[in-house]
């Protein structure tokens, strides 16, 4: 797929993003709220980031492509 992570990418931020944030976030919002909040944040924010991406300052980008939106 040629996707690369951008931002502060190290073992700690990946652990926080993938394990702590996703698990805790989904448990606290009882799954449905998390899905709705993720879709809303990705759809209506300028940077198209989910809350976990904002907290860990990590973004995904297609390798070699820099979209302006």
PDB file with SEQRES, HELIX, SHEET and CRYST1 records, atoms N, CA, C and O in Angstrom:
SEQRES   1 A   69  UNK UNK UNK UNK UNK UNK UNK UNK UNK UNK UNK UNK UNK          
SEQRES   2 A   69  UNK UNK UNK UNK UNK UNK UNK UNK UNK UNK UNK UNK UNK          
SEQRES   3 A   69  UNK UNK UNK UNK UNK UNK UNK UNK UNK UNK UNK UNK UNK          
SEQRES   4 A   69  UNK UNK UNK UNK UNK UNK UNK UNK UNK UNK UNK UNK UNK          
SEQRES   5 A   69  UNK UNK UNK UNK UNK UNK UNK UNK UNK UNK UNK UNK UNK          
SEQRES   6 A   69  UNK UNK UNK UNK                                              
HELIX    1 AA1 UNK A   11  UNK A   15  1                                   5    
HELIX    2 AA2 UNK A   16  UNK A   21  3                                   6    
HELIX    3 AA3 UNK A   22  UNK A   28  1                                   7    
HELIX    4 AA4 UNK A   32  UNK A   44  1                                  13    
HELIX    5 AA5 UNK A   51  UNK A   56  1                                   6    
SHEET    1 AA1 2 UNK A   3  UNK A   7  0                                        
SHEET    2 AA1 2 UNK A  58  UNK A  62 -1                                        
CRYST1    1.000    1.000    1.000  90.00  90.00  90.00 P 1           1          
ATOM      1  N   UNK A   1       0.816  -1.194   0.000  1.00  0.00           N  
ATOM      2  CA  UNK A   1       0.000   0.000   0.000  1.00  0.00           C  
ATOM      3  C   UNK A   1       0.859   1.257   0.000  1.00  0.00           C  
ATOM      4  O   UNK A   1       0.373   2.339  -0.327  1.00  0.00           O  
ATOM      5  N   UNK A   2       2.101   1.127   0.355  1.00  0.00           N  
ATOM      6  CA  UNK A   2       3.035   2.252   0.381  1.00  0.00           C  
ATOM      7  C   UNK A   2       2.528   3.401   1.235  1.00  0.00           C  
ATOM      8  O   UNK A   2       2.437   4.537   0.770  1.00  0.00           O  
ATOM      9  N   UNK A   3       2.198   3.099   2.492  1.00  0.00           N  
ATOM     10  CA  UNK A   3       1.758   4.112   3.446  1.00  0.00           C  
ATOM     11  C   UNK A   3       2.867   4.328   4.459  1.00  0.00           C  
ATOM     12  O   UNK A   3       3.466   3.367   4.943  1.00  0.00           O  
ATOM     13  N   UNK A   4       3.142   5.578   4.778  1.00  0.00           N  
ATOM     14  CA  UNK A   4       4.168   5.870   5.773  1.00  0.00           C  
ATOM     15  C   UNK A   4       3.577   6.731   6.892  1.00  0.00           C  
ATOM     16  O   UNK A   4       2.655   7.517   6.673  1.00  0.00           O  
ATOM     17  N   UNK A   5       4.126   6.563   8.084  1.00  0.00           N  
ATOM     18  CA  UNK A   5       3.703   7.356   9.237  1.00  0.00           C  
ATOM     19  C   UNK A   5       4.552   8.605   9.303  1.00  0.00           C  
ATOM     20  O   UNK A   5       5.759   8.554   9.063  1.00  0.00           O  
ATOM     21  N   UNK A   6       3.939   9.716   9.624  1.00  0.00           N  
ATOM     22  CA  UNK A   6       4.639  10.989   9.752  1.00  0.00           C  
ATOM     23  C   UNK A   6       4.452  11.503  11.170  1.00  0.00           C  
ATOM     24  O   UNK A   6       3.435  11.214  11.801  1.00  0.00           O  
ATOM     25  N   UNK A   7       5.393  12.243  11.669  1.00  0.00           N  
ATOM     26  CA  UNK A   7       5.283  12.849  12.990  1.00  0.00           C  
ATOM     27  C   UNK A   7       6.257  12.206  13.963  1.00  0.00           C  
ATOM     28  O   UNK A   7       7.305  11.694  13.569  1.00  0.00           O  
ATOM     29  N   UNK A   8       5.895  12.241  15.238  1.00  0.00           N  
ATOM     30  CA  UNK A   8       6.743  11.681  16.295  1.00  0.00           C  
ATOM     31  C   UNK A   8       6.529  10.172  16.360  1.00  0.00           C  
ATOM     32  O   UNK A   8       5.776   9.687  17.205  1.00  0.00           O  
ATOM     33  N   UNK A   9       7.174   9.444  15.489  1.00  0.00           N  
ATOM     34  CA  UNK A   9       6.988   7.994  15.417  1.00  0.00           C  
ATOM     35  C   UNK A   9       8.126   7.311  16.168  1.00  0.00           C  
ATOM     36  O   UNK A   9       9.270   7.320  15.716  1.00  0.00           O  
ATOM     37  N   UNK A  10       7.809   6.727  17.304  1.00  0.00           N  
ATOM     38  CA  UNK A  10       8.734   5.889  18.052  1.00  0.00           C  
ATOM     39  C   UNK A  10       7.912   4.828  18.760  1.00  0.00           C  
ATOM     40  O   UNK A  10       6.686   4.820  18.646  1.00  0.00           O  
ATOM     41  N   UNK A  11       8.559   3.939  19.482  1.00  0.00           N  
ATOM     42  CA  UNK A  11       7.828   2.830  20.082  1.00  0.00           C  
ATOM     43  C   UNK A  11       6.792   3.318  21.090  1.00  0.00           C  
ATOM     44  O   UNK A  11       5.719   2.725  21.199  1.00  0.00           O  
ATOM     45  N   UNK A  12       7.093   4.387  21.829  1.00  0.00           N  
ATOM     46  CA  UNK A  12       6.159   4.864  22.854  1.00  0.00           C  
ATOM     47  C   UNK A  12       4.903   5.470  22.230  1.00  0.00           C  
ATOM     48  O   UNK A  12       3.798   5.149  22.669  1.00  0.00           O  
ATOM     49  N   UNK A  13       5.036   6.333  21.224  1.00  0.00           N  
ATOM     50  CA  UNK A  13       3.854   6.935  20.618  1.00  0.00           C  
ATOM     51  C   UNK A  13       3.009   5.892  19.892  1.00  0.00           C  
ATOM     52  O   UNK A  13       1.781   5.990  19.886  1.00  0.00           O  
ATOM     53  N   UNK A  14       3.644   4.903  19.284  1.00  0.00           N  
ATOM     54  CA  UNK A  14       2.877   3.836  18.643  1.00  0.00           C  
ATOM     55  C   UNK A  14       2.143   2.993  19.677  1.00  0.00           C  
ATOM     56  O   UNK A  14       1.003   2.589  19.448  1.00  0.00           O  
ATOM     57  N   UNK A  15       2.784   2.724  20.814  1.00  0.00           N  
ATOM     58  CA  UNK A  15       2.129   1.979  21.888  1.00  0.00           C  
ATOM     59  C   UNK A  15       0.943   2.763  22.426  1.00  0.00           C  
ATOM     60  O   UNK A  15      -0.135   2.199  22.615  1.00  0.00           O  
ATOM     61  N   UNK A  16       1.124   4.043  22.674  1.00  0.00           N  
ATOM     62  CA  UNK A  16       0.033   4.887  23.172  1.00  0.00           C  
ATOM     63  C   UNK A  16      -1.092   4.937  22.151  1.00  0.00           C  
ATOM     64  O   UNK A  16      -2.258   4.788  22.517  1.00  0.00           O  
ATOM     65  N   UNK A  17      -0.771   5.141  20.894  1.00  0.00           N  
ATOM     66  CA  UNK A  17      -1.780   5.270  19.844  1.00  0.00           C  
ATOM     67  C   UNK A  17      -2.552   3.974  19.629  1.00  0.00           C  
ATOM     68  O   UNK A  17      -3.782   3.985  19.582  1.00  0.00           O  
ATOM     69  N   UNK A  18      -1.850   2.874  19.501  1.00  0.00           N  
ATOM     70  CA  UNK A  18      -2.486   1.624  19.111  1.00  0.00           C  
ATOM     71  C   UNK A  18      -3.069   0.836  20.283  1.00  0.00           C  
ATOM     72  O   UNK A  18      -4.099   0.182  20.118  1.00  0.00           O  
ATOM     73  N   UNK A  19      -2.455   0.878  21.437  1.00  0.00           N  
ATOM     74  CA  UNK A  19      -2.917   0.050  22.542  1.00  0.00           C  
ATOM     75  C   UNK A  19      -3.709   0.858  23.562  1.00  0.00           C  
ATOM     76  O   UNK A  19      -4.893   0.604  23.781  1.00  0.00           O  
ATOM     77  N   UNK A  20      -3.060   1.819  24.177  1.00  0.00           N  
ATOM     78  CA  UNK A  20      -3.715   2.560  25.261  1.00  0.00           C  
ATOM     79  C   UNK A  20      -4.860   3.410  24.736  1.00  0.00           C  
ATOM     80  O   UNK A  20      -5.980   3.307  25.236  1.00  0.00           O  
ATOM     81  N   UNK A  21      -4.606   4.243  23.744  1.00  0.00           N  
ATOM     82  CA  UNK A  21      -5.626   5.180  23.280  1.00  0.00           C  
ATOM     83  C   UNK A  21      -6.798   4.448  22.638  1.00  0.00           C  
ATOM     84  O   UNK A  21      -7.948   4.704  22.996  1.00  0.00           O  
ATOM     85  N   UNK A  22      -6.536   3.557  21.711  1.00  0.00           N  
ATOM     86  CA  UNK A  22      -7.630   2.865  21.019  1.00  0.00           C  
ATOM     87  C   UNK A  22      -8.455   2.028  21.983  1.00  0.00           C  
ATOM     88  O   UNK A  22      -9.684   2.079  21.947  1.00  0.00           O  
ATOM     89  N   UNK A  23      -7.802   1.262  22.839  1.00  0.00           N  
ATOM     90  CA  UNK A  23      -8.533   0.402  23.769  1.00  0.00           C  
ATOM     91  C   UNK A  23      -9.331   1.228  24.767  1.00  0.00           C  
ATOM     92  O   UNK A  23     -10.529   1.005  24.938  1.00  0.00           O  
ATOM     93  N   UNK A  24      -8.684   2.171  25.419  1.00  0.00           N  
ATOM     94  CA  UNK A  24      -9.375   3.005  26.405  1.00  0.00           C  
ATOM     95  C   UNK A  24     -10.465   3.850  25.787  1.00  0.00           C  
ATOM     96  O   UNK A  24     -11.547   3.993  26.357  1.00  0.00           O  
ATOM     97  N   UNK A  25     -10.191   4.397  24.648  1.00  0.00           N  
ATOM     98  CA  UNK A  25     -11.150   5.250  23.941  1.00  0.00           C  
ATOM     99  C   UNK A  25     -12.396   4.466  23.567  1.00  0.00           C  
ATOM    100  O   UNK A  25     -13.514   4.943  23.761  1.00  0.00           O  
ATOM    101  N   UNK A  26     -12.210   3.272  23.035  1.00  0.00           N  
ATOM    102  CA  UNK A  26     -13.353   2.468  22.619  1.00  0.00           C  
ATOM    103  C   UNK A  26     -14.144   1.963  23.824  1.00  0.00           C  
ATOM    104  O   UNK A  26     -15.372   1.891  23.767  1.00  0.00           O  
ATOM    105  N   UNK A  27     -13.470   1.617  24.894  1.00  0.00           N  
ATOM    106  CA  UNK A  27     -14.180   1.167  26.091  1.00  0.00           C  
ATOM    107  C   UNK A  27     -14.975   2.315  26.707  1.00  0.00           C  
ATOM    108  O   UNK A  27     -16.131   2.130  27.088  1.00  0.00           O  
ATOM    109  N   UNK A  28     -14.374   3.486  26.808  1.00  0.00           N  
ATOM    110  CA  UNK A  28     -15.053   4.629  27.419  1.00  0.00           C  
ATOM    111  C   UNK A  28     -16.251   5.119  26.608  1.00  0.00           C  
ATOM    112  O   UNK A  28     -17.249   5.561  27.176  1.00  0.00           O  
ATOM    113  N   UNK A  29     -16.153   5.041  25.319  1.00  0.00           N  
ATOM    114  CA  UNK A  29     -17.251   5.533  24.482  1.00  0.00           C  
ATOM    115  C   UNK A  29     -18.233   4.428  24.102  1.00  0.00           C  
ATOM    116  O   UNK A  29     -19.174   4.659  23.343  1.00  0.00           O  
ATOM    117  N   UNK A  30     -18.009   3.234  24.631  1.00  0.00           N  
ATOM    118  CA  UNK A  30     -18.898   2.099  24.383  1.00  0.00           C  
ATOM    119  C   UNK A  30     -19.083   1.817  22.893  1.00  0.00           C  
ATOM    120  O   UNK A  30     -20.199   1.584  22.430  1.00  0.00           O  
ATOM    121  N   UNK A  31     -18.007   1.839  22.170  1.00  0.00           N  
ATOM    122  CA  UNK A  31     -17.923   1.469  20.755  1.00  0.00           C  
ATOM    123  C   UNK A  31     -18.717   2.388  19.819  1.00  0.00           C  
ATOM    124  O   UNK A  31     -18.130   2.957  18.898  1.00  0.00           O  
ATOM    125  N   UNK A  32     -20.007   2.551  20.020  1.00  0.00           N  
ATOM    126  CA  UNK A  32     -20.844   3.333  19.103  1.00  0.00           C  
ATOM    127  C   UNK A  32     -20.421   4.796  19.100  1.00  0.00           C  
ATOM    128  O   UNK A  32     -20.264   5.396  18.036  1.00  0.00           O  
ATOM    129  N   UNK A  33     -20.238   5.372  20.282  1.00  0.00           N  
ATOM    130  CA  UNK A  33     -19.813   6.770  20.375  1.00  0.00           C  
ATOM    131  C   UNK A  33     -18.463   6.988  19.731  1.00  0.00           C  
ATOM    132  O   UNK A  33     -18.221   8.034  19.129  1.00  0.00           O  
ATOM    133  N   UNK A  34     -17.577   6.009  19.854  1.00  0.00           N  
ATOM    134  CA  UNK A  34     -16.252   6.114  19.251  1.00  0.00           C  
ATOM    135  C   UNK A  34     -16.305   6.129  17.742  1.00  0.00           C  
ATOM    136  O   UNK A  34     -15.581   6.884  17.093  1.00  0.00           O  
ATOM    137  N   UNK A  35     -17.158   5.301  17.187  1.00  0.00           N  
ATOM    138  CA  UNK A  35     -17.303   5.259  15.735  1.00  0.00           C  
ATOM    139  C   UNK A  35     -17.859   6.587  15.218  1.00  0.00           C  
ATOM    140  O   UNK A  35     -17.364   7.137  14.234  1.00  0.00           O  
ATOM    141  N   UNK A  36     -18.880   7.087  15.884  1.00  0.00           N  
ATOM    142  CA  UNK A  36     -19.498   8.350  15.463  1.00  0.00           C  
ATOM    143  C   UNK A  36     -18.510   9.501  15.595  1.00  0.00           C  
ATOM    144  O   UNK A  36     -18.403  10.335  14.696  1.00  0.00           O  
ATOM    145  N   UNK A  37     -17.781   9.551  16.720  1.00  0.00           N  
ATOM    146  CA  UNK A  37     -16.810  10.630  16.924  1.00  0.00           C  
ATOM    147  C   UNK A  37     -15.665  10.542  15.911  1.00  0.00           C  
ATOM    148  O   UNK A  37     -15.237  11.565  15.377  1.00  0.00           O  
ATOM    149  N   UNK A  38     -15.168   9.335  15.641  1.00  0.00           N  
ATOM    150  CA  UNK A  38     -14.111   9.170  14.640  1.00  0.00           C  
ATOM    151  C   UNK A  38     -14.568   9.642  13.266  1.00  0.00           C  
ATOM    152  O   UNK A  38     -13.860  10.395  12.598  1.00  0.00           O  
ATOM    153  N   UNK A  39     -15.733   9.207  12.851  1.00  0.00           N  
ATOM    154  CA  UNK A  39     -16.257   9.598  11.537  1.00  0.00           C  
ATOM    155  C   UNK A  39     -16.452  11.112  11.464  1.00  0.00           C  
ATOM    156  O   UNK A  39     -16.116  11.733  10.456  1.00  0.00           O  
ATOM    157  N   UNK A  40     -16.988  11.701  12.521  1.00  0.00           N  
ATOM    158  CA  UNK A  40     -17.213  13.151  12.541  1.00  0.00           C  
ATOM    159  C   UNK A  40     -15.893  13.911  12.490  1.00  0.00           C  
ATOM    160  O   UNK A  40     -15.758  14.871  11.731  1.00  0.00           O  
ATOM    161  N   UNK A  41     -14.920  13.489  13.291  1.00  0.00           N  
ATOM    162  CA  UNK A  41     -13.633  14.188  13.314  1.00  0.00           C  
ATOM    163  C   UNK A  41     -12.915  14.074  11.966  1.00  0.00           C  
ATOM    164  O   UNK A  41     -12.345  15.051  11.479  1.00  0.00           O  
ATOM    165  N   UNK A  42     -12.944  12.891  11.369  1.00  0.00           N  
ATOM    166  CA  UNK A  42     -12.268  12.702  10.089  1.00  0.00           C  
ATOM    167  C   UNK A  42     -12.999  13.445   8.974  1.00  0.00           C  
ATOM    168  O   UNK A  42     -12.360  14.003   8.082  1.00  0.00           O  
ATOM    169  N   UNK A  43     -14.310  13.457   9.014  1.00  0.00           N  
ATOM    170  CA  UNK A  43     -15.099  14.091   7.953  1.00  0.00           C  
ATOM    171  C   UNK A  43     -15.076  15.609   7.999  1.00  0.00           C  
ATOM    172  O   UNK A  43     -14.997  16.258   6.957  1.00  0.00           O  
ATOM    173  N   UNK A  44     -15.143  16.179   9.188  1.00  0.00           N  
ATOM    174  CA  UNK A  44     -15.361  17.619   9.295  1.00  0.00           C  
ATOM    175  C   UNK A  44     -14.145  18.434   9.708  1.00  0.00           C  
ATOM    176  O   UNK A  44     -14.216  19.663   9.697  1.00  0.00           O  
ATOM    177  N   UNK A  45     -13.034  17.805  10.072  1.00  0.00           N  
ATOM    178  CA  UNK A  45     -11.850  18.587  10.430  1.00  0.00           C  
ATOM    179  C   UNK A  45     -11.027  18.878   9.173  1.00  0.00           C  
ATOM    180  O   UNK A  45     -11.102  18.152   8.182  1.00  0.00           O  
ATOM    181  N   UNK A  46     -10.256  19.936   9.235  1.00  0.00           N  
ATOM    182  CA  UNK A  46      -9.452  20.323   8.073  1.00  0.00           C  
ATOM    183  C   UNK A  46      -8.336  19.316   7.780  1.00  0.00           C  
ATOM    184  O   UNK A  46      -8.051  19.027   6.618  1.00  0.00           O  
ATOM    185  N   UNK A  47      -7.709  18.786   8.826  1.00  0.00           N  
ATOM    186  CA  UNK A  47      -6.578  17.877   8.630  1.00  0.00           C  
ATOM    187  C   UNK A  47      -6.998  16.428   8.467  1.00  0.00           C  
ATOM    188  O   UNK A  47      -6.150  15.578   8.196  1.00  0.00           O  
ATOM    189  N   UNK A  48      -8.294  16.114   8.623  1.00  0.00           N  
ATOM    190  CA  UNK A  48      -8.827  14.756   8.463  1.00  0.00           C  
ATOM    191  C   UNK A  48      -8.150  13.762   9.401  1.00  0.00           C  
ATOM    192  O   UNK A  48      -7.735  12.685   8.973  1.00  0.00           O  
ATOM    193  N   UNK A  49      -8.037  14.126  10.691  1.00  0.00           N  
ATOM    194  CA  UNK A  49      -7.382  13.282  11.679  1.00  0.00           C  
ATOM    195  C   UNK A  49      -8.378  12.766  12.700  1.00  0.00           C  
ATOM    196  O   UNK A  49      -9.323  13.462  13.068  1.00  0.00           O  
ATOM    197  N   UNK A  50      -8.160  11.545  13.153  1.00  0.00           N  
ATOM    198  CA  UNK A  50      -8.940  10.971  14.242  1.00  0.00           C  
ATOM    199  C   UNK A  50      -8.381  11.506  15.560  1.00  0.00           C  
ATOM    200  O   UNK A  50      -7.248  11.988  15.592  1.00  0.00           O  
ATOM    201  N   UNK A  51      -9.148  11.431  16.643  1.00  0.00           N  
ATOM    202  CA  UNK A  51      -8.642  11.929  17.936  1.00  0.00           C  
ATOM    203  C   UNK A  51      -7.321  11.280  18.355  1.00  0.00           C  
ATOM    204  O   UNK A  51      -6.467  11.962  18.922  1.00  0.00           O  
ATOM    205  N   UNK A  52      -7.130   9.993  18.095  1.00  0.00           N  
ATOM    206  CA  UNK A  52      -5.876   9.331  18.477  1.00  0.00           C  
ATOM    207  C   UNK A  52      -4.691   9.886  17.691  1.00  0.00           C  
ATOM    208  O   UNK A  52      -3.571   9.899  18.200  1.00  0.00           O  
ATOM    209  N   UNK A  53      -4.918  10.342  16.462  1.00  0.00           N  
ATOM    210  CA  UNK A  53      -3.848  10.939  15.670  1.00  0.00           C  
ATOM    211  C   UNK A  53      -3.473  12.314  16.219  1.00  0.00           C  
ATOM    212  O   UNK A  53      -2.301  12.692  16.205  1.00  0.00           O  
ATOM    213  N   UNK A  54      -4.445  13.047  16.692  1.00  0.00           N  
ATOM    214  CA  UNK A  54      -4.193  14.369  17.272  1.00  0.00           C  
ATOM    215  C   UNK A  54      -3.412  14.237  18.570  1.00  0.00           C  
ATOM    216  O   UNK A  54      -2.474  14.997  18.808  1.00  0.00           O  
ATOM    217  N   UNK A  55      -3.788  13.282  19.411  1.00  0.00           N  
ATOM    218  CA  UNK A  55      -3.125  13.092  20.701  1.00  0.00           C  
ATOM    219  C   UNK A  55      -1.669  12.677  20.520  1.00  0.00           C  
ATOM    220  O   UNK A  55      -0.796  13.189  21.220  1.00  0.00           O  
ATOM    221  N   UNK A  56      -1.393  11.771  19.606  1.00  0.00           N  
ATOM    222  CA  UNK A  56      -0.025  11.274  19.421  1.00  0.00           C  
ATOM    223  C   UNK A  56       0.764  12.041  18.373  1.00  0.00           C  
ATOM    224  O   UNK A  56       1.955  11.784  18.194  1.00  0.00           O  
ATOM    225  N   UNK A  57       0.132  12.973  17.680  1.00  0.00           N  
ATOM    226  CA  UNK A  57       0.786  13.791  16.654  1.00  0.00           C  
ATOM    227  C   UNK A  57       1.387  12.920  15.544  1.00  0.00           C  
ATOM    228  O   UNK A  57       2.511  13.151  15.098  1.00  0.00           O  
ATOM    229  N   UNK A  58       0.622  11.919  15.108  1.00  0.00           N  
ATOM    230  CA  UNK A  58       1.042  11.030  14.031  1.00  0.00           C  
ATOM    231  C   UNK A  58       0.027  11.125  12.899  1.00  0.00           C  
ATOM    232  O   UNK A  58      -1.180  11.131  13.139  1.00  0.00           O  
ATOM    233  N   UNK A  59       0.519  11.200  11.669  1.00  0.00           N  
ATOM    234  CA  UNK A  59      -0.361  11.208  10.505  1.00  0.00           C  
ATOM    235  C   UNK A  59       0.081  10.124   9.531  1.00  0.00           C  
ATOM    236  O   UNK A  59       1.230   9.685   9.559  1.00  0.00           O  
ATOM    237  N   UNK A  60      -0.827   9.702   8.682  1.00  0.00           N  
ATOM    238  CA  UNK A  60      -0.523   8.740   7.633  1.00  0.00           C  
ATOM    239  C   UNK A  60      -0.427   9.472   6.314  1.00  0.00           C  
ATOM    240  O   UNK A  60      -1.167  10.425   6.067  1.00  0.00           O  
ATOM    241  N   UNK A  61       0.480   9.030   5.471  1.00  0.00           N  
ATOM    242  CA  UNK A  61       0.625   9.649   4.167  1.00  0.00           C  
ATOM    243  C   UNK A  61       1.018   8.572   3.172  1.00  0.00           C  
ATOM    244  O   UNK A  61       1.821   7.692   3.480  1.00  0.00           O  
ATOM    245  N   UNK A  62       0.448   8.648   1.978  1.00  0.00           N  
ATOM    246  CA  UNK A  62       0.881   7.741   0.928  1.00  0.00           C  
ATOM    247  C   UNK A  62       2.314   8.098   0.564  1.00  0.00           C  
ATOM    248  O   UNK A  62       2.653   9.275   0.448  1.00  0.00           O  
ATOM    249  N   UNK A  63       3.143   7.101   0.387  1.00  0.00           N  
ATOM    250  CA  UNK A  63       4.557   7.306   0.125  1.00  0.00           C  
ATOM    251  C   UNK A  63       4.769   8.108  -1.140  1.00  0.00           C  
ATOM    252  O   UNK A  63       4.323   7.725  -2.221  1.00  0.00           O  
ATOM    253  N   UNK A  64       5.458   9.226  -0.990  1.00  0.00           N  
ATOM    254  CA  UNK A  64       5.792  10.049  -2.134  1.00  0.00           C  
ATOM    255  C   UNK A  64       4.681  10.979  -2.602  1.00  0.00           C  
ATOM    256  O   UNK A  64       4.858  11.673  -3.604  1.00  0.00           O  
ATOM    257  N   UNK A  65       3.543  11.019  -1.915  1.00  0.00           N  
ATOM    258  CA  UNK A  65       2.426  11.869  -2.318  1.00  0.00           C  
ATOM    259  C   UNK A  65       2.118  12.852  -1.183  1.00  0.00           C  
ATOM    260  O   UNK A  65       2.054  12.459  -0.019  1.00  0.00           O  
ATOM    261  N   UNK A  66       1.934  14.099  -1.518  1.00  0.00           N  
ATOM    262  CA  UNK A  66       1.596  15.096  -0.509  1.00  0.00           C  
ATOM    263  C   UNK A  66       0.338  15.827  -0.957  1.00  0.00           C  
ATOM    264  O   UNK A  66       0.405  16.779  -1.734  1.00  0.00           O  
ATOM    265  N   UNK A  67      -0.819  15.371  -0.456  1.00  0.00           N  
ATOM    266  CA  UNK A  67      -2.074  15.993  -0.811  1.00  0.00           C  
ATOM    267  C   UNK A  67      -2.266  17.291  -0.037  1.00  0.00           C  
ATOM    268  O   UNK A  67      -1.874  17.368   1.127  1.00  0.00           O  
ATOM    269  N   UNK A  68      -2.862  18.320  -0.656  1.00  0.00           N  
ATOM    270  CA  UNK A  68      -3.028  19.603   0.037  1.00  0.00           C  
ATOM    271  C   UNK A  68      -4.209  19.642   1.006  1.00  0.00           C  
ATOM    272  O   UNK A  68      -4.446  20.691   1.604  1.00  0.00           O  
ATOM    273  N   UNK A  69      -4.950  18.572   1.189  1.00  0.00           N  
ATOM    274  CA  UNK A  69      -6.110  18.578   2.073  1.00  0.00           C  
ATOM    275  C   UNK A  69      -5.966  17.593   3.188  1.00  0.00           C  
ATOM    276  O   UNK A  69      -6.861  17.473   4.025  1.00  0.00           O  
TER     277      UNK A  69                                                      
END                                                                             
